[in-house]
Amino acid sequence: MFTGLVQDIGEISDVGSGSNGTTCLTIRAPIFAGDITIGESISVSGVCLTVTTHRPKDLEVEVEVMGETLARSSLSDKSVGDKVNLERALLATDRLGGHIVQGHVDTTANVMALRDDPAWRIIEFTLGDDYRKYIVEKGSITLDGVSLTVAAVDKTPGSASFEVALIPTTLNATTLGQLGPDSKVNVEFDVMAKYAESIASA
């Protein structure tokens, strides 16, 4: 379990083949990789993965990504040099500064538009219409592992677009500041919304 508060930006230093058809990502993370342990769960741009190798001298960790995860997330598009948001699993004694994030990506969304105001940047995303029901104005959403608040939702019938407002701190401390038109991000909806849907449809 995570909070959606990014602790480090890592850089992919190698992409290779793992065991049983998985993809192995090597991530260099100067801040993050100090005391990570093998077997620990980490969030990589919103995807919960297990550390399989730790090379503290090189400040690198390795994770393996299964085919299902590659199909559902943007990790299939990652290559050497790409940046990823990183977060360690939540401790029971930690403050829940963001919201409850599982690291289970539901889908991806694409950037439709960006516009800068003096104090923040507004980014509009679009995603499949089937997911519109999970997005609520002022509700929580996780984009590339970052806990955010939905600033606006397009309520036009058939539309599935929404906006978030990012302050300079978020733009500088996460990969969201590097997004451009048509960029793809991993999306995890608030788990409470998904449970509510399941109960209502039972």
ChimeraX commands (.cxc) that place a marker at each C-alpha (Angstrom):
marker #1 position 0.00,0.00,0.00 radius 0.5
marker #1 position 1.20,3.51,-0.87 radius 0.5
marker #1 position 0.12,7.13,-0.40 radius 0.5
marker #1 position 0.88,8.62,-3.81 radius 0.5
marker #1 position 3.60,10.90,-2.42 radius 0.5
marker #1 position 6.63,10.42,-4.68 radius 0.5
marker #1 position 9.93,9.97,-2.83 radius 0.5
marker #1 position 12.38,9.93,-5.73 radius 0.5
marker #1 position 12.59,10.16,-9.51 radius 0.5
marker #1 position 14.49,7.20,-10.92 radius 0.5
marker #1 position 16.00,6.68,-14.35 radius 0.5
marker #1 position 15.74,3.42,-16.28 radius 0.5
marker #1 position 19.29,2.27,-17.00 radius 0.5
marker #1 position 18.49,-1.08,-18.61 radius 0.5
marker #1 position 15.56,-3.02,-20.05 radius 0.5
marker #1 position 16.00,-6.77,-20.42 radius 0.5
marker #1 position 14.32,-10.14,-20.26 radius 0.5
marker #1 position 13.46,-11.55,-16.85 radius 0.5
marker #1 position 12.37,-15.02,-15.80 radius 0.5
marker #1 position 9.30,-16.78,-17.25 radius 0.5
marker #1 position 8.73,-14.19,-19.96 radius 0.5
marker #1 position 8.81,-11.13,-17.74 radius 0.5
marker #1 position 10.55,-7.85,-18.53 radius 0.5
marker #1 position 13.33,-6.76,-16.19 radius 0.5
marker #1 position 13.75,-3.04,-15.53 radius 0.5
marker #1 position 16.91,-1.69,-13.93 radius 0.5
marker #1 position 16.31,1.66,-12.25 radius 0.5
marker #1 position 18.96,4.05,-10.98 radius 0.5
marker #1 position 17.67,6.03,-8.01 radius 0.5
marker #1 position 20.28,8.04,-6.07 radius 0.5
marker #1 position 18.02,8.87,-3.11 radius 0.5
marker #1 position 15.74,5.87,-3.20 radius 0.5
marker #1 position 18.15,2.96,-3.57 radius 0.5
marker #1 position 20.14,3.43,-0.37 radius 0.5
marker #1 position 18.48,0.97,2.03 radius 0.5
marker #1 position 15.99,-0.86,-0.19 radius 0.5
marker #1 position 15.83,-4.60,0.45 radius 0.5
marker #1 position 15.25,-7.49,-1.96 radius 0.5
marker #1 position 11.62,-8.59,-1.84 radius 0.5
marker #1 position 10.37,-5.12,-0.89 radius 0.5
marker #1 position 7.35,-3.68,-2.71 radius 0.5
marker #1 position 7.86,-0.37,-4.44 radius 0.5
marker #1 position 5.70,1.82,-6.66 radius 0.5
marker #1 position 7.19,2.49,-10.09 radius 0.5
marker #1 position 5.13,5.23,-11.74 radius 0.5
marker #1 position 2.10,3.88,-9.91 radius 0.5
marker #1 position 2.75,0.17,-10.47 radius 0.5
marker #1 position 3.40,-2.00,-7.42 radius 0.5
marker #1 position 6.46,-4.15,-8.16 radius 0.5
marker #1 position 8.88,-6.30,-6.15 radius 0.5
marker #1 position 12.59,-5.54,-5.87 radius 0.5
marker #1 position 14.43,-8.59,-7.24 radius 0.5
marker #1 position 17.99,-7.21,-7.20 radius 0.5
marker #1 position 19.63,-4.42,-5.21 radius 0.5
marker #1 position 23.00,-2.91,-6.11 radius 0.5
marker #1 position 23.59,-0.20,-3.50 radius 0.5
marker #1 position 27.05,0.74,-4.82 radius 0.5
marker #1 position 25.50,1.53,-8.19 radius 0.5
marker #1 position 22.38,3.01,-6.57 radius 0.5
marker #1 position 20.28,0.65,-8.69 radius 0.5
marker #1 position 17.38,-1.72,-8.16 radius 0.5
marker #1 position 15.84,-4.27,-10.51 radius 0.5
marker #1 position 12.18,-5.21,-10.81 radius 0.5
marker #1 position 10.39,-7.74,-13.02 radius 0.5
marker #1 position 7.19,-6.81,-14.84 radius 0.5
marker #1 position 4.64,-9.43,-15.93 radius 0.5
marker #1 position 2.82,-9.38,-19.26 radius 0.5
marker #1 position -0.52,-8.41,-17.69 radius 0.5
marker #1 position 1.09,-5.38,-16.07 radius 0.5
marker #1 position 2.79,-4.37,-19.30 radius 0.5
marker #1 position -0.52,-4.62,-21.17 radius 0.5
marker #1 position -2.37,-2.48,-18.63 radius 0.5
marker #1 position 0.25,0.19,-17.90 radius 0.5
marker #1 position 2.69,2.49,-19.65 radius 0.5
marker #1 position 5.71,0.47,-18.49 radius 0.5
marker #1 position 5.65,-1.37,-21.82 radius 0.5
marker #1 position 6.67,1.92,-23.47 radius 0.5
marker #1 position 9.62,2.63,-21.17 radius 0.5
marker #1 position 13.17,2.60,-22.51 radius 0.5
marker #1 position 16.65,3.43,-21.25 radius 0.5
marker #1 position 16.84,7.03,-20.06 radius 0.5
marker #1 position 13.15,7.37,-19.23 radius 0.5
marker #1 position 12.26,8.72,-15.78 radius 0.5
marker #1 position 9.86,7.05,-13.34 radius 0.5
marker #1 position 8.26,8.09,-10.06 radius 0.5
marker #1 position 9.24,5.97,-7.06 radius 0.5
marker #1 position 7.66,5.38,-3.65 radius 0.5
marker #1 position 8.32,2.80,-0.95 radius 0.5
marker #1 position 5.44,0.96,0.69 radius 0.5
marker #1 position 3.64,2.74,3.51 radius 0.5
marker #1 position 4.67,2.00,7.10 radius 0.5
marker #1 position 1.92,1.63,9.68 radius 0.5
marker #1 position 3.44,4.58,11.56 radius 0.5
marker #1 position 3.59,6.92,8.54 radius 0.5
marker #1 position 1.31,9.89,7.94 radius 0.5
marker #1 position -1.22,9.25,5.17 radius 0.5
marker #1 position -0.43,12.47,3.36 radius 0.5
marker #1 position -2.00,11.51,0.03 radius 0.5
marker #1 position -4.69,8.84,-0.17 radius 0.5
marker #1 position -4.77,5.04,-0.14 radius 0.5
marker #1 position -3.01,3.81,-3.28 radius 0.5
marker #1 position -2.67,0.10,-4.02 radius 0.5
marker #1 position -0.32,0.26,-6.97 radius 0.5
marker #1 position -2.83,-1.67,-9.10 radius 0.5
marker #1 position -3.11,0.28,-12.35 radius 0.5
marker #1 position -6.61,0.30,-13.86 radius 0.5
marker #1 position -5.86,1.86,-17.23 radius 0.5
marker #1 position -3.89,4.61,-18.93 radius 0.5
marker #1 position -4.88,8.15,-19.88 radius 0.5
marker #1 position -3.50,10.52,-22.49 radius 0.5
marker #1 position -2.77,14.22,-22.19 radius 0.5
marker #1 position -5.22,16.27,-24.25 radius 0.5
marker #1 position -4.10,19.77,-23.34 radius 0.5
marker #1 position -1.84,21.73,-21.00 radius 0.5
marker #1 position -2.13,25.34,-19.91 radius 0.5
marker #1 position -0.07,27.30,-17.43 radius 0.5
marker #1 position -1.40,29.77,-14.90 radius 0.5
marker #1 position 0.95,31.89,-12.75 radius 0.5
marker #1 position 0.78,29.50,-9.79 radius 0.5
marker #1 position 0.03,26.09,-11.34 radius 0.5
marker #1 position -0.35,24.02,-14.50 radius 0.5
marker #1 position -3.68,22.58,-15.62 radius 0.5
marker #1 position -3.48,19.27,-17.48 radius 0.5
marker #1 position -6.48,17.73,-19.21 radius 0.5
marker #1 position -6.55,13.96,-19.73 radius 0.5
marker #1 position -8.79,11.66,-21.71 radius 0.5
marker #1 position -9.42,7.96,-21.15 radius 0.5
marker #1 position -11.88,5.23,-22.10 radius 0.5
marker #1 position -15.54,6.12,-21.56 radius 0.5
marker #1 position -16.08,3.02,-19.39 radius 0.5
marker #1 position -13.97,4.66,-16.68 radius 0.5
marker #1 position -15.87,7.96,-16.46 radius 0.5
marker #1 position -17.96,6.62,-13.55 radius 0.5
marker #1 position -14.91,6.43,-11.29 radius 0.5
marker #1 position -13.97,10.11,-11.66 radius 0.5
marker #1 position -15.54,12.61,-9.28 radius 0.5
marker #1 position -14.79,16.33,-9.12 radius 0.5
marker #1 position -12.69,17.03,-5.99 radius 0.5
marker #1 position -12.16,13.27,-5.61 radius 0.5
marker #1 position -8.81,11.49,-5.48 radius 0.5
marker #1 position -7.02,9.94,-8.44 radius 0.5
marker #1 position -3.52,8.53,-8.92 radius 0.5
marker #1 position -1.57,9.43,-12.06 radius 0.5
marker #1 position 1.84,7.79,-12.57 radius 0.5
marker #1 position 1.89,7.07,-8.84 radius 0.5
marker #1 position 1.09,10.64,-7.79 radius 0.5
marker #1 position -1.89,11.30,-5.52 radius 0.5
marker #1 position -3.92,14.14,-7.03 radius 0.5
marker #1 position -7.30,15.82,-6.73 radius 0.5
marker #1 position -9.61,15.96,-9.75 radius 0.5
marker #1 position -10.06,19.67,-10.47 radius 0.5
marker #1 position -12.77,19.35,-13.13 radius 0.5
marker #1 position -14.70,16.70,-15.05 radius 0.5
marker #1 position -16.23,17.09,-18.50 radius 0.5
marker #1 position -19.90,16.24,-17.90 radius 0.5
marker #1 position -20.78,16.12,-21.60 radius 0.5
marker #1 position -22.53,12.78,-22.32 radius 0.5
marker #1 position -20.06,10.33,-23.79 radius 0.5
marker #1 position -17.06,12.34,-22.65 radius 0.5
marker #1 position -14.33,10.85,-20.47 radius 0.5
marker #1 position -11.98,13.74,-19.83 radius 0.5
marker #1 position -10.88,15.39,-16.61 radius 0.5
marker #1 position -8.41,17.98,-15.34 radius 0.5
marker #1 position -5.88,18.19,-12.54 radius 0.5
marker #1 position -4.03,21.27,-11.28 radius 0.5
marker #1 position -0.34,20.83,-10.47 radius 0.5
marker #1 position 1.62,23.22,-8.29 radius 0.5
marker #1 position 5.34,23.87,-9.01 radius 0.5
marker #1 position 6.42,21.51,-6.21 radius 0.5
marker #1 position 4.58,18.59,-7.85 radius 0.5
marker #1 position 5.89,19.53,-11.30 radius 0.5
marker #1 position 9.48,19.58,-10.02 radius 0.5
marker #1 position 9.36,16.57,-7.68 radius 0.5
marker #1 position 7.63,14.14,-10.08 radius 0.5
marker #1 position 7.71,13.17,-13.74 radius 0.5
marker #1 position 4.39,14.95,-14.32 radius 0.5
marker #1 position 6.32,18.12,-15.04 radius 0.5
marker #1 position 7.74,16.43,-18.15 radius 0.5
marker #1 position 4.38,15.58,-19.71 radius 0.5
marker #1 position 3.52,16.93,-23.12 radius 0.5
marker #1 position 0.62,16.54,-25.57 radius 0.5
marker #1 position -0.34,12.87,-26.06 radius 0.5
marker #1 position 1.86,11.71,-23.16 radius 0.5
marker #1 position 0.52,8.56,-21.50 radius 0.5
marker #1 position 0.13,8.12,-17.73 radius 0.5
marker #1 position -0.89,5.21,-15.52 radius 0.5
marker #1 position -4.23,5.65,-13.78 radius 0.5
marker #1 position -5.44,4.12,-10.53 radius 0.5
marker #1 position -8.92,5.13,-9.41 radius 0.5
marker #1 position -9.91,5.52,-5.78 radius 0.5
marker #1 position -10.40,2.02,-4.41 radius 0.5
marker #1 position -13.51,3.16,-2.51 radius 0.5
marker #1 position -15.22,4.00,-5.81 radius 0.5
marker #1 position -14.49,0.53,-7.16 radius 0.5
marker #1 position -15.82,-1.17,-4.04 radius 0.5
marker #1 position -18.95,1.01,-4.15 radius 0.5
marker #1 position -19.58,-0.07,-7.75 radius 0.5
marker #1 position -19.09,-3.73,-6.86 radius 0.5
marker #1 position -21.52,-3.53,-3.95 radius 0.5
marker #1 position -24.12,-1.63,-6.00 radius 0.5
marker #1 position -24.01,-4.16,-8.82 radius 0.5
marker #1 position -24.08,-7.26,-6.59 radius 0.5
marker link #1:1,2 radius 0.2
marker link #1:2,3 radius 0.2
marker link #1:3,4 radius 0.2
marker link #1:4,5 radius 0.2
marker link #1:5,6 radius 0.2
marker link #1:6,7 radius 0.2
marker link #1:7,8 radius 0.2
marker link #1:8,9 radius 0.2
marker link #1:9,10 radius 0.2
marker link #1:10,11 radius 0.2
marker link #1:11,12 radius 0.2
marker link #1:12,13 radius 0.2
marker link #1:13,14 radius 0.2
marker link #1:14,15 radius 0.2
marker link #1:15,16 radius 0.2
marker link #1:16,17 radius 0.2
marker link #1:17,18 radius 0.2
marker link #1:18,19 radius 0.2
marker link #1:19,20 radius 0.2
marker link #1:20,21 radius 0.2
marker link #1:21,22 radius 0.2
marker link #1:22,23 radius 0.2
marker link #1:23,24 radius 0.2
marker link #1:24,25 radius 0.2
marker link #1:25,26 radius 0.2
marker link #1:26,27 radius 0.2
marker link #1:27,28 radius 0.2
marker link #1:28,29 radius 0.2
marker link #1:29,30 radius 0.2
marker link #1:30,31 radius 0.2
marker link #1:31,32 radius 0.2
marker link #1:32,33 radius 0.2
marker link #1:33,34 radius 0.2
marker link #1:34,35 radius 0.2
marker link #1:35,36 radius 0.2
marker link #1:36,37 radius 0.2
marker link #1:37,38 radius 0.2
marker link #1:38,39 radius 0.2
marker link #1:39,40 radius 0.2
marker link #1:40,41 radius 0.2
marker link #1:41,42 radius 0.2
marker link #1:42,43 radius 0.2
marker link #1:43,44 radius 0.2
marker link #1:44,45 radius 0.2
marker link #1:45,46 radius 0.2
marker link #1:46,47 radius 0.2
marker link #1:47,48 radius 0.2
marker link #1:48,49 radius 0.2
marker link #1:49,50 radius 0.2
marker link #1:50,51 radius 0.2
marker link #1:51,52 radius 0.2
marker link #1:52,53 radius 0.2
marker link #1:53,54 radius 0.2
marker link #1:54,55 radius 0.2
marker link #1:55,56 radius 0.2
marker link #1:56,57 radius 0.2
marker link #1:57,58 radius 0.2
marker link #1:58,59 radius 0.2
marker link #1:59,60 radius 0.2
marker link #1:60,61 radius 0.2
marker link #1:61,62 radius 0.2
marker link #1:62,63 radius 0.2
marker link #1:63,64 radius 0.2
marker link #1:64,65 radius 0.2
marker link #1:65,66 radius 0.2
marker link #1:66,67 radius 0.2
marker link #1:67,68 radius 0.2
marker link #1:68,69 radius 0.2
marker link #1:69,70 radius 0.2
marker link #1:70,71 radius 0.2
marker link #1:71,72 radius 0.2
marker link #1:72,73 radius 0.2
marker link #1:73,74 radius 0.2
marker link #1:74,75 radius 0.2
marker link #1:75,76 radius 0.2
marker link #1:76,77 radius 0.2
marker link #1:77,78 radius 0.2
marker link #1:78,79 radius 0.2
marker link #1:79,80 radius 0.2
marker link #1:80,81 radius 0.2
marker link #1:81,82 radius 0.2
marker link #1:82,83 radius 0.2
marker link #1:83,84 radius 0.2
marker link #1:84,85 radius 0.2
marker link #1:85,86 radius 0.2
marker link #1:86,87 radius 0.2
marker link #1:87,88 radius 0.2
marker link #1:88,89 radius 0.2
marker link #1:89,90 radius 0.2
marker link #1:90,91 radius 0.2
marker link #1:91,92 radius 0.2
marker link #1:92,93 radius 0.2
marker link #1:93,94 radius 0.2
marker link #1:94,95 radius 0.2
marker link #1:95,96 radius 0.2
marker link #1:96,97 radius 0.2
marker link #1:97,98 radius 0.2
marker link #1:98,99 radius 0.2
marker link #1:99,100 radius 0.2
marker link #1:100,101 radius 0.2
marker link #1:101,102 radius 0.2
marker link #1:102,103 radius 0.2
marker link #1:103,104 radius 0.2
marker link #1:104,105 radius 0.2
marker link #1:105,106 radius 0.2
marker link #1:106,107 radius 0.2
marker link #1:107,108 radius 0.2
marker link #1:108,109 radius 0.2
marker link #1:109,110 radius 0.2
marker link #1:110,111 radius 0.2
marker link #1:111,112 radius 0.2
marker link #1:112,113 radius 0.2
marker link #1:113,114 radius 0.2
marker link #1:114,115 radius 0.2
marker link #1:115,116 radius 0.2
marker link #1:116,117 radius 0.2
marker link #1:117,118 radius 0.2
marker link #1:118,119 radius 0.2
marker link #1:119,120 radius 0.2
marker link #1:120,121 radius 0.2
marker link #1:121,122 radius 0.2
marker link #1:122,123 radius 0.2
marker link #1:123,124 radius 0.2
marker link #1:124,125 radius 0.2
marker link #1:125,126 radius 0.2
marker link #1:126,127 radius 0.2
marker link #1:127,128 radius 0.2
marker link #1:128,129 radius 0.2
marker link #1:129,130 radius 0.2
marker link #1:130,131 radius 0.2
marker link #1:131,132 radius 0.2
marker link #1:132,133 radius 0.2
marker link #1:133,134 radius 0.2
marker link #1:134,135 radius 0.2
marker link #1:135,136 radius 0.2
marker link #1:136,137 radius 0.2
marker link #1:137,138 radius 0.2
marker link #1:138,139 radius 0.2
marker link #1:139,140 radius 0.2
marker link #1:140,141 radius 0.2
marker link #1:141,142 radius 0.2
marker link #1:142,143 radius 0.2
marker link #1:143,144 radius 0.2
marker link #1:144,145 radius 0.2
marker link #1:145,146 radius 0.2
marker link #1:146,147 radius 0.2
marker link #1:147,148 radius 0.2
marker link #1:148,149 radius 0.2
marker link #1:149,150 radius 0.2
marker link #1:150,151 radius 0.2
marker link #1:151,152 radius 0.2
marker link #1:152,153 radius 0.2
marker link #1:153,154 radius 0.2
marker link #1:154,155 radius 0.2
marker link #1:155,156 radius 0.2
marker link #1:156,157 radius 0.2
marker link #1:157,158 radius 0.2
marker link #1:158,159 radius 0.2
marker link #1:159,160 radius 0.2
marker link #1:160,161 radius 0.2
marker link #1:161,162 radius 0.2
marker link #1:162,163 radius 0.2
marker link #1:163,164 radius 0.2
marker link #1:164,165 radius 0.2
marker link #1:165,166 radius 0.2
marker link #1:166,167 radius 0.2
marker link #1:167,168 radius 0.2
marker link #1:168,169 radius 0.2
marker link #1:169,170 radius 0.2
marker link #1:170,171 radius 0.2
marker link #1:171,172 radius 0.2
marker link #1:172,173 radius 0.2
marker link #1:173,174 radius 0.2
marker link #1:174,175 radius 0.2
marker link #1:175,176 radius 0.2
marker link #1:176,177 radius 0.2
marker link #1:177,178 radius 0.2
marker link #1:178,179 radius 0.2
marker link #1:179,180 radius 0.2
marker link #1:180,181 radius 0.2
marker link #1:181,182 radius 0.2
marker link #1:182,183 radius 0.2
marker link #1:183,184 radius 0.2
marker link #1:184,185 radius 0.2
marker link #1:185,186 radius 0.2
marker link #1:186,187 radius 0.2
marker link #1:187,188 radius 0.2
marker link #1:188,189 radius 0.2
marker link #1:189,190 radius 0.2
marker link #1:190,191 radius 0.2
marker link #1:191,192 radius 0.2
marker link #1:192,193 radius 0.2
marker link #1:193,194 radius 0.2
marker link #1:194,195 radius 0.2
marker link #1:195,196 radius 0.2
marker link #1:196,197 radius 0.2
marker link #1:197,198 radius 0.2
marker link #1:198,199 radius 0.2
marker link #1:199,200 radius 0.2
marker link #1:200,201 radius 0.2
marker link #1:201,202 radius 0.2
view
